[in-house]
Amino acid sequence: MASKNEVKSKTSTIVVSALSDAIEPKVAKNAENVAQTVENSLDSDDILNSLKTLLITIEKLQKVRLEAGDIKPLIEQMLDGEPVRGEEIEKAKIGANALNRLVRAYSDHQAALLKAQSARTLLDQVLSFNSAN
């Protein structure tokens, strides 16, 4: 009787290992697909957030540009050593502050622009999926 049990256990071991070998790749592929889907959704969230950030920085940049106005002629006048009146000095002070904010806004915009470049791939995928359907 012991020999029958041994044979059964060997047979069952072989069958189980053959089944697990057949199932394991499918489970691994499904797990990879799920992991990739989760990773892609996290990436898409990051991408969408970077696009929102880019839009915000563009709005700030445009706002600061409007606030700065056209102070280039006044600054050029000052750099050329030409005399500046009291009213123009106040305008130059306001313009210098606006230029400082403009440089920061431009720097923020450039950083957001670089970060949002990955959105192009996602956008292409989404648009090609929509056009296919």
Distance bins in CASP14 RR format, pairs under 12 A and 6 or more apart:
PFRMAT RR
TARGET T0000
AUTHOR 0000-0000-0000
RMODE 2
METHOD distances of the structure
MODEL  1
1 7 0 0 0 0 0 1 0 0 0 0 0
1 8 0 0 0 0 0 1 0 0 0 0 0
2 8 0 0 0 0 0 1 0 0 0 0 0
2 9 0 0 0 0 0 1 0 0 0 0 0
3 9 0 0 0 0 0 1 0 0 0 0 0
3 10 0 0 0 0 0 1 0 0 0 0 0
4 10 0 0 0 0 0 1 0 0 0 0 0
4 11 0 0 0 0 0 1 0 0 0 0 0
5 11 0 0 0 0 0 1 0 0 0 0 0
5 12 0 0 0 0 0 1 0 0 0 0 0
6 12 0 0 0 0 0 1 0 0 0 0 0
6 13 0 0 0 0 0 1 0 0 0 0 0
7 13 0 0 0 0 0 1 0 0 0 0 0
7 14 0 0 0 0 0 1 0 0 0 0 0
8 14 0 0 0 0 0 1 0 0 0 0 0
8 15 0 0 0 0 0 1 0 0 0 0 0
9 15 0 0 0 0 0 1 0 0 0 0 0
9 16 0 0 0 0 0 1 0 0 0 0 0
10 16 0 0 0 0 0 1 0 0 0 0 0
10 17 0 0 0 0 0 1 0 0 0 0 0
11 17 0 0 0 0 0 1 0 0 0 0 0
11 18 0 0 0 0 0 1 0 0 0 0 0
12 18 0 0 0 0 0 1 0 0 0 0 0
12 19 0 0 0 0 0 1 0 0 0 0 0
13 19 0 0 0 0 0 1 0 0 0 0 0
13 20 0 0 0 0 0 1 0 0 0 0 0
14 20 0 0 0 0 0 1 0 0 0 0 0
14 21 0 0 0 0 0 1 0 0 0 0 0
15 21 0 0 0 0 0 1 0 0 0 0 0
15 22 0 0 0 0 0 1 0 0 0 0 0
16 22 0 0 0 0 0 1 0 0 0 0 0
16 23 0 0 0 0 0 1 0 0 0 0 0
16 24 0 0 0 0 0 1 0 0 0 0 0
17 23 0 0 0 0 0 1 0 0 0 0 0
17 24 0 0 0 0 0 1 0 0 0 0 0
18 24 0 0 0 0 0 1 0 0 0 0 0
19 26 0 0 0 0 0 1 0 0 0 0 0
19 27 0 0 0 0 0 1 0 0 0 0 0
20 26 0 0 0 0 0 1 0 0 0 0 0
20 27 0 0 0 0 1 0 0 0 0 0 0
20 28 0 0 0 0 0 1 0 0 0 0 0
21 27 0 0 0 0 0 1 0 0 0 0 0
21 28 0 0 0 0 0 1 0 0 0 0 0
22 28 0 0 0 0 0 1 0 0 0 0 0
23 29 0 0 0 0 0 1 0 0 0 0 0
23 30 0 0 0 0 0 1 0 0 0 0 0
24 30 0 0 0 0 0 1 0 0 0 0 0
24 31 0 0 0 0 0 1 0 0 0 0 0
25 31 0 0 0 0 0 1 0 0 0 0 0
25 32 0 0 0 0 0 1 0 0 0 0 0
26 32 0 0 0 0 0 1 0 0 0 0 0
26 33 0 0 0 0 0 1 0 0 0 0 0
27 33 0 0 0 0 0 1 0 0 0 0 0
27 34 0 0 0 0 0 1 0 0 0 0 0
28 34 0 0 0 0 0 1 0 0 0 0 0
28 35 0 0 0 0 0 1 0 0 0 0 0
29 35 0 0 0 0 0 1 0 0 0 0 0
29 36 0 0 0 0 0 1 0 0 0 0 0
30 36 0 0 0 0 0 1 0 0 0 0 0
30 37 0 0 0 0 0 1 0 0 0 0 0
31 37 0 0 0 0 0 1 0 0 0 0 0
31 38 0 0 0 0 0 1 0 0 0 0 0
32 38 0 0 0 0 0 1 0 0 0 0 0
32 39 0 0 0 0 0 1 0 0 0 0 0
33 39 0 0 0 0 0 1 0 0 0 0 0
33 40 0 0 0 0 0 1 0 0 0 0 0
34 40 0 0 0 0 0 1 0 0 0 0 0
34 41 0 0 0 0 0 1 0 0 0 0 0
35 41 0 0 0 0 0 1 0 0 0 0 0
35 42 0 0 0 0 0 1 0 0 0 0 0
36 42 0 0 0 0 0 1 0 0 0 0 0
36 43 0 0 0 0 0 1 0 0 0 0 0
37 43 0 0 0 0 0 1 0 0 0 0 0
37 44 0 0 0 0 0 1 0 0 0 0 0
38 44 0 0 0 0 0 1 0 0 0 0 0
38 45 0 0 0 0 0 1 0 0 0 0 0
39 45 0 0 0 0 0 1 0 0 0 0 0
39 46 0 0 0 0 0 1 0 0 0 0 0
40 46 0 0 0 0 0 1 0 0 0 0 0
40 47 0 0 0 0 1 0 0 0 0 0 0
40 118 0 0 0 0 0 1 0 0 0 0 0
40 121 0 0 0 0 0 1 0 0 0 0 0
40 122 0 0 0 0 1 0 0 0 0 0 0
40 125 0 0 0 0 1 0 0 0 0 0 0
40 126 0 0 0 0 0 1 0 0 0 0 0
41 47 0 0 0 0 0 1 0 0 0 0 0
41 48 0 0 0 0 0 1 0 0 0 0 0
41 122 0 0 0 0 0 1 0 0 0 0 0
42 48 0 0 0 0 0 1 0 0 0 0 0
42 49 0 0 0 0 0 1 0 0 0 0 0
43 49 0 0 0 0 0 1 0 0 0 0 0
43 50 0 0 0 0 0 1 0 0 0 0 0
43 118 1 0 0 1 0 0 0 0 0 0 0
43 119 0 0 0 0 0 1 0 0 0 0 0
43 121 0 0 0 0 1 0 0 0 0 0 0
43 122 1 0 0 1 0 0 0 0 0 0 0
43 125 0 0 0 0 0 1 0 0 0 0 0
44 50 0 0 0 0 0 1 0 0 0 0 0
44 51 0 0 0 0 0 1 0 0 0 0 0
44 118 0 0 0 0 1 0 0 0 0 0 0
44 119 0 0 0 0 1 0 0 0 0 0 0
44 121 0 0 0 0 0 1 0 0 0 0 0
44 122 1 0 1 0 0 0 0 0 0 0 0
44 123 0 0 0 0 0 1 0 0 0 0 0
44 125 0 0 0 0 1 0 0 0 0 0 0
44 126 0 0 0 0 1 0 0 0 0 0 0
45 51 0 0 0 0 0 1 0 0 0 0 0
45 52 0 0 0 0 0 1 0 0 0 0 0
45 118 0 0 0 0 0 1 0 0 0 0 0
45 119 0 0 0 0 0 1 0 0 0 0 0
45 122 0 0 0 0 0 1 0 0 0 0 0
46 52 0 0 0 0 0 1 0 0 0 0 0
46 53 0 0 0 0 0 1 0 0 0 0 0
46 115 0 0 0 0 1 0 0 0 0 0 0
46 116 0 0 0 0 0 1 0 0 0 0 0
46 118 0 0 0 0 1 0 0 0 0 0 0
46 119 0 0 0 0 1 0 0 0 0 0 0
46 122 0 0 0 0 1 0 0 0 0 0 0
47 53 0 0 0 0 0 1 0 0 0 0 0
47 54 0 0 0 0 0 1 0 0 0 0 0
47 115 0 0 0 0 1 0 0 0 0 0 0
47 116 1 0 0 1 0 0 0 0 0 0 0
47 117 0 0 0 0 1 0 0 0 0 0 0
47 118 1 0 1 0 0 0 0 0 0 0 0
47 119 1 0 1 0 0 0 0 0 0 0 0
47 120 0 0 0 0 1 0 0 0 0 0 0
47 121 0 0 0 0 1 0 0 0 0 0 0
47 122 1 0 1 0 0 0 0 0 0 0 0
47 123 0 0 0 0 1 0 0 0 0 0 0
47 124 0 0 0 0 0 1 0 0 0 0 0
47 125 0 0 0 0 0 1 0 0 0 0 0
47 126 0 0 0 0 0 1 0 0 0 0 0
48 54 0 0 0 0 0 1 0 0 0 0 0
48 55 0 0 0 0 0 1 0 0 0 0 0
48 115 0 0 0 0 0 1 0 0 0 0 0
48 116 0 0 0 0 1 0 0 0 0 0 0
48 118 0 0 0 0 0 1 0 0 0 0 0
48 119 1 0 0 1 0 0 0 0 0 0 0
48 122 0 0 0 0 1 0 0 0 0 0 0
48 123 0 0 0 0 0 1 0 0 0 0 0
48 126 0 0 0 0 0 1 0 0 0 0 0
49 55 0 0 0 0 0 1 0 0 0 0 0
49 56 0 0 0 0 0 1 0 0 0 0 0
49 112 0 0 0 0 0 1 0 0 0 0 0
49 115 0 0 0 0 1 0 0 0 0 0 0
49 116 0 0 0 0 1 0 0 0 0 0 0
49 118 0 0 0 0 0 1 0 0 0 0 0
49 119 0 0 0 0 0 1 0 0 0 0 0
50 56 0 0 0 0 0 1 0 0 0 0 0
50 57 0 0 0 0 0 1 0 0 0 0 0
50 111 0 0 0 0 0 1 0 0 0 0 0
50 112 1 0 0 1 0 0 0 0 0 0 0
50 113 0 0 0 0 1 0 0 0 0 0 0
50 114 0 0 0 0 1 0 0 0 0 0 0
50 115 1 0 1 0 0 0 0 0 0 0 0
50 116 1 0 1 0 0 0 0 0 0 0 0
50 117 0 0 0 0 1 0 0 0 0 0 0
50 118 1 0 0 1 0 0 0 0 0 0 0
50 119 1 0 0 1 0 0 0 0 0 0 0
50 120 0 0 0 0 0 1 0 0 0 0 0
50 122 0 0 0 0 0 1 0 0 0 0 0
51 57 0 0 0 0 0 1 0 0 0 0 0
51 58 0 0 0 0 0 1 0 0 0 0 0
51 112 0 0 0 0 1 0 0 0 0 0 0
51 113 0 0 0 0 0 1 0 0 0 0 0
51 115 0 0 0 0 1 0 0 0 0 0 0
51 116 1 0 1 0 0 0 0 0 0 0 0
51 117 0 0 0 0 0 1 0 0 0 0 0
51 118 0 0 0 0 1 0 0 0 0 0 0
51 119 1 0 1 0 0 0 0 0 0 0 0
51 120 0 0 0 0 0 1 0 0 0 0 0
51 122 0 0 0 0 1 0 0 0 0 0 0
51 123 0 0 0 0 1 0 0 0 0 0 0
52 58 0 0 0 0 0 1 0 0 0 0 0
52 59 0 0 0 0 0 1 0 0 0 0 0
52 112 0 0 0 0 1 0 0 0 0 0 0
52 115 0 0 0 0 0 1 0 0 0 0 0
52 116 0 0 0 0 1 0 0 0 0 0 0
52 119 0 0 0 0 0 1 0 0 0 0 0
53 59 0 0 0 0 0 1 0 0 0 0 0
53 60 0 0 0 0 0 1 0 0 0 0 0
53 108 0 0 0 0 1 0 0 0 0 0 0
53 109 0 0 0 0 1 0 0 0 0 0 0
53 111 0 0 0 0 1 0 0 0 0 0 0
53 112 1 0 1 0 0 0 0 0 0 0 0
53 113 0 0 0 0 1 0 0 0 0 0 0
53 114 0 0 0 0 0 1 0 0 0 0 0
53 115 1 0 0 1 0 0 0 0 0 0 0
53 116 1 0 0 1 0 0 0 0 0 0 0
53 119 0 0 0 0 0 1 0 0 0 0 0
54 60 0 0 0 0 0 1 0 0 0 0 0
54 61 0 0 0 0 0 1 0 0 0 0 0
54 108 0 0 0 0 1 0 0 0 0 0 0
54 109 1 0 0 1 0 0 0 0 0 0 0
54 110 0 0 0 0 0 1 0 0 0 0 0
54 111 0 0 0 0 1 0 0 0 0 0 0
54 112 1 0 1 0 0 0 0 0 0 0 0
54 113 1 0 0 1 0 0 0 0 0 0 0
54 114 0 0 0 0 1 0 0 0 0 0 0
54 115 1 0 0 1 0 0 0 0 0 0 0
54 116 1 0 1 0 0 0 0 0 0 0 0
54 117 0 0 0 0 1 0 0 0 0 0 0
54 118 0 0 0 0 0 1 0 0 0 0 0
54 119 0 0 0 0 1 0 0 0 0 0 0
54 120 0 0 0 0 0 1 0 0 0 0 0
55 61 0 0 0 0 0 1 0 0 0 0 0
55 62 0 0 0 0 0 1 0 0 0 0 0
55 109 0 0 0 0 0 1 0 0 0 0 0
55 112 0 0 0 0 1 0 0 0 0 0 0
55 113 0 0 0 0 0 1 0 0 0 0 0
55 116 0 0 0 0 1 0 0 0 0 0 0
55 119 0 0 0 0 0 1 0 0 0 0 0
56 62 0 0 0 0 0 1 0 0 0 0 0
56 63 0 0 0 0 0 1 0 0 0 0 0
56 105 0 0 0 0 0 1 0 0 0 0 0
56 108 0 0 0 0 1 0 0 0 0 0 0
56 109 0 0 0 0 1 0 0 0 0 0 0
56 112 1 0 0 1 0 0 0 0 0 0 0
56 116 0 0 0 0 0 1 0 0 0 0 0
57 63 0 0 0 0 0 1 0 0 0 0 0
57 64 0 0 0 0 0 1 0 0 0 0 0
57 104 0 0 0 0 0 1 0 0 0 0 0
57 105 1 0 0 1 0 0 0 0 0 0 0
57 106 0 0 0 0 1 0 0 0 0 0 0
57 107 0 0 0 0 1 0 0 0 0 0 0
57 108 1 0 1 0 0 0 0 0 0 0 0
57 109 1 0 1 0 0 0 0 0 0 0 0
57 110 0 0 0 0 1 0 0 0 0 0 0
57 111 0 0 0 0 1 0 0 0 0 0 0
57 112 1 0 1 0 0 0 0 0 0 0 0
57 113 1 0 0 1 0 0 0 0 0 0 0
57 114 0 0 0 0 0 1 0 0 0 0 0
57 115 0 0 0 0 0 1 0 0 0 0 0
57 116 0 0 0 0 1 0 0 0 0 0 0
58 64 0 0 0 0 0 1 0 0 0 0 0
58 65 0 0 0 0 0 1 0 0 0 0 0
58 105 0 0 0 0 1 0 0 0 0 0 0
58 106 0 0 0 0 0 1 0 0 0 0 0
58 108 0 0 0 0 1 0 0 0 0 0 0
58 109 1 0 0 1 0 0 0 0 0 0 0
58 110 0 0 0 0 0 1 0 0 0 0 0
58 112 0 0 0 0 1 0 0 0 0 0 0
58 113 0 0 0 0 1 0 0 0 0 0 0
58 116 0 0 0 0 0 1 0 0 0 0 0
59 65 0 0 0 0 0 1 0 0 0 0 0
59 66 0 0 0 0 0 1 0 0 0 0 0
59 105 0 0 0 0 1 0 0 0 0 0 0
59 108 0 0 0 0 0 1 0 0 0 0 0
59 109 0 0 0 0 1 0 0 0 0 0 0
59 112 0 0 0 0 0 1 0 0 0 0 0
60 66 0 0 0 0 0 1 0 0 0 0 0
60 67 0 0 0 0 0 1 0 0 0 0 0
60 101 0 0 0 0 1 0 0 0 0 0 0
60 102 0 0 0 0 1 0 0 0 0 0 0
60 104 0 0 0 0 1 0 0 0 0 0 0
60 105 1 0 1 0 0 0 0 0 0 0 0
60 106 0 0 0 0 1 0 0 0 0 0 0
60 107 0 0 0 0 0 1 0 0 0 0 0
60 108 1 0 0 1 0 0 0 0 0 0 0
60 109 1 0 0 1 0 0 0 0 0 0 0
60 112 0 0 0 0 1 0 0 0 0 0 0
61 67 0 0 0 0 0 1 0 0 0 0 0
61 68 0 0 0 0 0 1 0 0 0 0 0
61 98 0 0 0 0 0 1 0 0 0 0 0
61 101 0 0 0 0 1 0 0 0 0 0 0
61 102 1 0 0 1 0 0 0 0 0 0 0
61 103 0 0 0 0 0 1 0 0 0 0 0
61 104 0 0 0 0 1 0 0 0 0 0 0
61 105 1 0 1 0 0 0 0 0 0 0 0
61 106 1 0 0 1 0 0 0 0 0 0 0
61 107 0 0 0 0 1 0 0 0 0 0 0
61 108 1 0 0 1 0 0 0 0 0 0 0
61 109 1 0 1 0 0 0 0 0 0 0 0
61 110 0 0 0 0 1 0 0 0 0 0 0
61 111 0 0 0 0 0 1 0 0 0 0 0
61 112 0 0 0 0 1 0 0 0 0 0 0
61 113 0 0 0 0 0 1 0 0 0 0 0
62 68 0 0 0 0 0 1 0 0 0 0 0
62 69 0 0 0 0 0 1 0 0 0 0 0
62 102 0 0 0 0 0 1 0 0 0 0 0
62 105 0 0 0 0 1 0 0 0 0 0 0
62 106 0 0 0 0 0 1 0 0 0 0 0
62 109 0 0 0 0 1 0 0 0 0 0 0
63 69 0 0 0 0 0 1 0 0 0 0 0
63 98 0 0 0 0 0 1 0 0 0 0 0
63 101 0 0 0 0 1 0 0 0 0 0 0
63 102 0 0 0 0 1 0 0 0 0 0 0
63 105 0 0 0 0 1 0 0 0 0 0 0
63 109 0 0 0 0 0 1 0 0 0 0 0
64 95 0 0 0 0 0 1 0 0 0 0 0
64 97 0 0 0 0 0 1 0 0 0 0 0
64 98 1 0 0 1 0 0 0 0 0 0 0
64 99 0 0 0 0 1 0 0 0 0 0 0
64 100 0 0 0 0 1 0 0 0 0 0 0
64 101 1 0 1 0 0 0 0 0 0 0 0
64 102 1 0 1 0 0 0 0 0 0 0 0
64 103 0 0 0 0 1 0 0 0 0 0 0
64 104 0 0 0 0 1 0 0 0 0 0 0
64 105 1 0 1 0 0 0 0 0 0 0 0
64 106 0 0 0 0 1 0 0 0 0 0 0
64 107 0 0 0 0 0 1 0 0 0 0 0
64 108 0 0 0 0 0 1 0 0 0 0 0
64 109 0 0 0 0 0 1 0 0 0 0 0
65 71 0 0 0 0 0 1 0 0 0 0 0
65 72 0 0 0 0 0 1 0 0 0 0 0
65 95 0 0 0 0 0 1 0 0 0 0 0
65 98 0 0 0 0 1 0 0 0 0 0 0
65 99 0 0 0 0 0 1 0 0 0 0 0
65 101 0 0 0 0 1 0 0 0 0 0 0
65 102 1 0 0 1 0 0 0 0 0 0 0
65 103 0 0 0 0 0 1 0 0 0 0 0
65 105 0 0 0 0 1 0 0 0 0 0 0
65 106 0 0 0 0 1 0 0 0 0 0 0
65 109 0 0 0 0 0 1 0 0 0 0 0
66 98 0 0 0 0 1 0 0 0 0 0 0
66 101 0 0 0 0 0 1 0 0 0 0 0
66 102 0 0 0 0 0 1 0 0 0 0 0
66 105 0 0 0 0 0 1 0 0 0 0 0
67 94 0 0 0 0 1 0 0 0 0 0 0
67 95 0 0 0 0 1 0 0 0 0 0 0
67 97 0 0 0 0 1 0 0 0 0 0 0
67 98 1 0 1 0 0 0 0 0 0 0 0
67 99 0 0 0 0 0 1 0 0 0 0 0
67 100 0 0 0 0 0 1 0 0 0 0 0
67 101 1 0 0 1 0 0 0 0 0 0 0
67 102 0 0 0 0 1 0 0 0 0 0 0
67 105 0 0 0 0 0 1 0 0 0 0 0
68 74 0 0 0 0 0 1 0 0 0 0 0
68 75 0 0 0 0 0 1 0 0 0 0 0
68 91 0 0 0 0 0 1 0 0 0 0 0
68 92 0 0 0 0 0 1 0 0 0 0 0
68 94 0 0 0 0 1 0 0 0 0 0 0
68 95 1 0 1 0 0 0 0 0 0 0 0
68 96 0 0 0 0 1 0 0 0 0 0 0
68 97 0 0 0 0 1 0 0 0 0 0 0
68 98 1 1 0 0 0 0 0 0 0 0 0
68 99 1 0 0 1 0 0 0 0 0 0 0
68 100 0 0 0 0 1 0 0 0 0 0 0
68 101 1 0 0 1 0 0 0 0 0 0 0
68 102 1 0 1 0 0 0 0 0 0 0 0
68 103 0 0 0 0 0 1 0 0 0 0 0
68 105 0 0 0 0 1 0 0 0 0 0 0
68 106 0 0 0 0 0 1 0 0 0 0 0
69 75 0 0 0 0 0 1 0 0 0 0 0
69 91 0 0 0 0 1 0 0 0 0 0 0
69 94 0 0 0 0 1 0 0 0 0 0 0
69 95 1 0 0 1 0 0 0 0 0 0 0
69 98 1 0 0 1 0 0 0 0 0 0 0
69 99 0 0 0 0 0 1 0 0 0 0 0
69 101 0 0 0 0 0 1 0 0 0 0 0
69 102 0 0 0 0 1 0 0 0 0 0 0
70 76 0 0 0 0 0 1 0 0 0 0 0
70 91 0 0 0 0 0 1 0 0 0 0 0
70 95 0 0 0 0 0 1 0 0 0 0 0
70 98 0 0 0 0 0 1 0 0 0 0 0
70 99 0 0 0 0 0 1 0 0 0 0 0
71 77 0 0 0 0 0 1 0 0 0 0 0
71 78 0 0 0 0 1 0 0 0 0 0 0
71 79 0 0 0 0 0 1 0 0 0 0 0
71 84 0 0 0 0 0 1 0 0 0 0 0
71 88 0 0 0 0 1 0 0 0 0 0 0
71 90 0 0 0 0 0 1 0 0 0 0 0
71 91 1 0 0 1 0 0 0 0 0 0 0
71 92 1 0 0 1 0 0 0 0 0 0 0
71 93 0 0 0 0 0 1 0 0 0 0 0
71 94 0 0 0 0 1 0 0 0 0 0 0
71 95 1 0 1 0 0 0 0 0 0 0 0
71 96 0 0 0 0 1 0 0 0 0 0 0
71 97 0 0 0 0 0 1 0 0 0 0 0
71 98 1 0 0 1 0 0 0 0 0 0 0
71 99 1 0 0 1 0 0 0 0 0 0 0
71 100 0 0 0 0 0 1 0 0 0 0 0
71 102 0 0 0 0 0 1 0 0 0 0 0
72 78 0 0 0 0 0 1 0 0 0 0 0
72 79 0 0 0 0 0 1 0 0 0 0 0
72 91 0 0 0 0 0 1 0 0 0 0 0
72 92 0 0 0 0 0 1 0 0 0 0 0
72 95 0 0 0 0 1 0 0 0 0 0 0
72 98 0 0 0 0 0 1 0 0 0 0 0
72 99 0 0 0 0 1 0 0 0 0 0 0
72 102 0 0 0 0 0 1 0 0 0 0 0
73 79 0 0 0 0 0 1 0 0 0 0 0
73 80 0 0 0 0 0 1 0 0 0 0 0
73 82 0 0 0 0 0 1 0 0 0 0 0
73 84 0 0 0 0 0 1 0 0 0 0 0
73 88 0 0 0 0 0 1 0 0 0 0 0
73 91 0 0 0 0 0 1 0 0 0 0 0
73 92 0 0 0 0 0 1 0 0 0 0 0
73 95 0 0 0 0 0 1 0 0 0 0 0
74 80 0 0 0 0 0 1 0 0 0 0 0
74 81 0 0 0 0 0 1 0 0 0 0 0
74 82 0 0 0 0 1 0 0 0 0 0 0
74 84 1 0 0 1 0 0 0 0 0 0 0
74 85 0 0 0 0 0 1 0 0 0 0 0
74 86 0 0 0 0 0 1 0 0 0 0 0
74 87 0 0 0 0 0 1 0 0 0 0 0
74 88 1 0 1 0 0 0 0 0 0 0 0
74 89 0 0 0 0 1 0 0 0 0 0 0
74 90 0 0 0 0 0 1 0 0 0 0 0
74 91 1 0 0 1 0 0 0 0 0 0 0
74 92 1 0 1 0 0 0 0 0 0 0 0
74 93 0 0 0 0 0 1 0 0 0 0 0
74 94 0 0 0 0 0 1 0 0 0 0 0
74 95 1 0 0 1 0 0 0 0 0 0 0
74 96 0 0 0 0 1 0 0 0 0 0 0
74 98 0 0 0 0 0 1 0 0 0 0 0
74 99 0 0 0 0 0 1 0 0 0 0 0
75 81 0 0 0 0 0 1 0 0 0 0 0
75 82 0 0 0 0 0 1 0 0 0 0 0
75 84 0 0 0 0 0 1 0 0 0 0 0
75 88 0 0 0 0 0 1 0 0 0 0 0
75 89 0 0 0 0 0 1 0 0 0 0 0
75 91 0 0 0 0 0 1 0 0 0 0 0
75 92 1 0 0 1 0 0 0 0 0 0 0
75 93 0 0 0 0 0 1 0 0 0 0 0
75 94 0 0 0 0 0 1 0 0 0 0 0
75 95 1 0 0 1 0 0 0 0 0 0 0
75 96 1 0 0 1 0 0 0 0 0 0 0
75 98 0 0 0 0 0 1 0 0 0 0 0
75 99 0 0 0 0 1 0 0 0 0 0 0
76 82 0 0 0 0 1 0 0 0 0 0 0
76 84 0 0 0 0 0 1 0 0 0 0 0
76 92 0 0 0 0 0 1 0 0 0 0 0
77 83 0 0 0 0 1 0 0 0 0 0 0
77 84 1 0 0 1 0 0 0 0 0 0 0
77 85 0 0 0 0 0 1 0 0 0 0 0
77 88 1 0 0 1 0 0 0 0 0 0 0
77 89 0 0 0 0 0 1 0 0 0 0 0
77 91 0 0 0 0 0 1 0 0 0 0 0
77 92 0 0 0 0 1 0 0 0 0 0 0
78 84 1 0 1 0 0 0 0 0 0 0 0
78 85 0 0 0 0 0 1 0 0 0 0 0
78 86 0 0 0 0 0 1 0 0 0 0 0
78 88 0 0 0 0 1 0 0 0 0 0 0
78 89 0 0 0 0 1 0 0 0 0 0 0
78 91 0 0 0 0 0 1 0 0 0 0 0
78 92 1 0 0 1 0 0 0 0 0 0 0
78 93 0 0 0 0 0 1 0 0 0 0 0
78 95 0 0 0 0 0 1 0 0 0 0 0
78 96 0 0 0 0 1 0 0 0 0 0 0
79 92 0 0 0 0 0 1 0 0 0 0 0
82 88 0 0 0 0 1 0 0 0 0 0 0
82 92 0 0 0 0 0 1 0 0 0 0 0
83 89 0 0 0 0 0 1 0 0 0 0 0
84 90 0 0 0 0 1 0 0 0 0 0 0
84 91 0 0 0 0 1 0 0 0 0 0 0
84 92 1 0 0 1 0 0 0 0 0 0 0
84 93 0 0 0 0 0 1 0 0 0 0 0
85 91 0 0 0 0 1 0 0 0 0 0 0
85 92 0 0 0 0 0 1 0 0 0 0 0
86 92 0 0 0 0 1 0 0 0 0 0 0
86 93 0 0 0 0 0 1 0 0 0 0 0
87 93 0 0 0 0 0 1 0 0 0 0 0
87 94 0 0 0 0 0 1 0 0 0 0 0
88 94 0 0 0 0 0 1 0 0 0 0 0
88 95 0 0 0 0 0 1 0 0 0 0 0
89 95 0 0 0 0 0 1 0 0 0 0 0
89 96 0 0 0 0 0 1 0 0 0 0 0
90 96 0 0 0 0 0 1 0 0 0 0 0
90 97 0 0 0 0 0 1 0 0 0 0 0
91 97 0 0 0 0 0 1 0 0 0 0 0
91 98 0 0 0 0 0 1 0 0 0 0 0
92 98 0 0 0 0 0 1 0 0 0 0 0
92 99 0 0 0 0 1 0 0 0 0 0 0
93 99 0 0 0 0 0 1 0 0 0 0 0
93 100 0 0 0 0 0 1 0 0 0 0 0
94 100 0 0 0 0 0 1 0 0 0 0 0
94 101 0 0 0 0 0 1 0 0 0 0 0
95 101 0 0 0 0 1 0 0 0 0 0 0
95 102 0 0 0 0 1 0 0 0 0 0 0
95 103 0 0 0 0 0 1 0 0 0 0 0
96 102 0 0 0 0 0 1 0 0 0 0 0
96 103 0 0 0 0 0 1 0 0 0 0 0
97 103 0 0 0 0 0 1 0 0 0 0 0
97 104 0 0 0 0 0 1 0 0 0 0 0
98 104 0 0 0 0 0 1 0 0 0 0 0
98 105 0 0 0 0 1 0 0 0 0 0 0
99 105 0 0 0 0 0 1 0 0 0 0 0
99 106 0 0 0 0 0 1 0 0 0 0 0
100 106 0 0 0 0 0 1 0 0 0 0 0
100 107 0 0 0 0 0 1 0 0 0 0 0
101 107 0 0 0 0 0 1 0 0 0 0 0
101 108 0 0 0 0 0 1 0 0 0 0 0
102 108 0 0 0 0 0 1 0 0 0 0 0
102 109 0 0 0 0 0 1 0 0 0 0 0
103 109 0 0 0 0 0 1 0 0 0 0 0
103 110 0 0 0 0 0 1 0 0 0 0 0
104 110 0 0 0 0 0 1 0 0 0 0 0
104 111 0 0 0 0 0 1 0 0 0 0 0
105 111 0 0 0 0 0 1 0 0 0 0 0
105 112 0 0 0 0 0 1 0 0 0 0 0
106 112 0 0 0 0 0 1 0 0 0 0 0
106 113 0 0 0 0 0 1 0 0 0 0 0
107 113 0 0 0 0 0 1 0 0 0 0 0
107 114 0 0 0 0 0 1 0 0 0 0 0
108 114 0 0 0 0 0 1 0 0 0 0 0
108 115 0 0 0 0 0 1 0 0 0 0 0
109 115 0 0 0 0 0 1 0 0 0 0 0
109 116 0 0 0 0 0 1 0 0 0 0 0
110 116 0 0 0 0 0 1 0 0 0 0 0
110 117 0 0 0 0 0 1 0 0 0 0 0
111 117 0 0 0 0 0 1 0 0 0 0 0
112 119 0 0 0 0 0 1 0 0 0 0 0
113 119 0 0 0 0 0 1 0 0 0 0 0
113 120 0 0 0 0 0 1 0 0 0 0 0
116 122 0 0 0 0 0 1 0 0 0 0 0
116 123 0 0 0 0 0 1 0 0 0 0 0
117 123 0 0 0 0 0 1 0 0 0 0 0
118 124 0 0 0 0 0 1 0 0 0 0 0
118 125 0 0 0 0 0 1 0 0 0 0 0
119 125 0 0 0 0 0 1 0 0 0 0 0
119 126 0 0 0 0 1 0 0 0 0 0 0
119 127 0 0 0 0 0 1 0 0 0 0 0
120 126 0 0 0 0 0 1 0 0 0 0 0
120 127 0 0 0 0 0 1 0 0 0 0 0
121 127 0 0 0 0 0 1 0 0 0 0 0
121 128 0 0 0 0 0 1 0 0 0 0 0
122 128 0 0 0 0 0 1 0 0 0 0 0
122 129 0 0 0 0 0 1 0 0 0 0 0
123 129 0 0 0 0 0 1 0 0 0 0 0
123 130 0 0 0 0 0 1 0 0 0 0 0
124 130 0 0 0 0 0 1 0 0 0 0 0
124 131 0 0 0 0 0 1 0 0 0 0 0
125 131 0 0 0 0 0 1 0 0 0 0 0
125 132 0 0 0 0 0 1 0 0 0 0 0
126 132 0 0 0 0 0 1 0 0 0 0 0
126 133 0 0 0 0 0 1 0 0 0 0 0
127 133 0 0 0 0 0 1 0 0 0 0 0
END
